[in-house]
Amino acid sequence: RLNLMRKTFRIKKPAEFQTVFNKHQSVANKYFILYQLRKPSQKHFRLGLSVSKKVGKAHDRVWVKRRIRQSILELKPRLPQELDLLIIARPAAAKQSQKFIKEQVTHVLKLANILKVED
């Protein structure tokens, strides 16, 4: 199994976050906001996560991030590789189950038209 959370799969630098933000290609539902930036030269997608203090204390935020990462990992075969994705968790995402978070992440990816149809 390919480790999605290797450094190369993450957007970490504030400048990289800003680049994706500045393109303004975003969709949202009640739980997540998703920004996307196409990078045709890129070999694989990268993921940036932002979970603000409004979501809860540190352990709650880590918990939400972990659930989002797991959801993206499970959806990885259906994601195009030339994307930078930023997922911002809204306070409503706190204390939700893994299944629910995956459903909401899937929903927001479908809204953005970036989830490939399952074969």
Secondary structure, DSSP 8 states (H G I E B T S, - for coil): ---TTSGGGB--SHHHHHHHHHT--EEE-SSEEEEEEE-TT-SS-EEEEEE-GGG-SHHHHHHHHHHHHHHHHHHGGGS-TTEEEEEEE-GGGTT--HHHHHHHHHHHHHHTT-S----
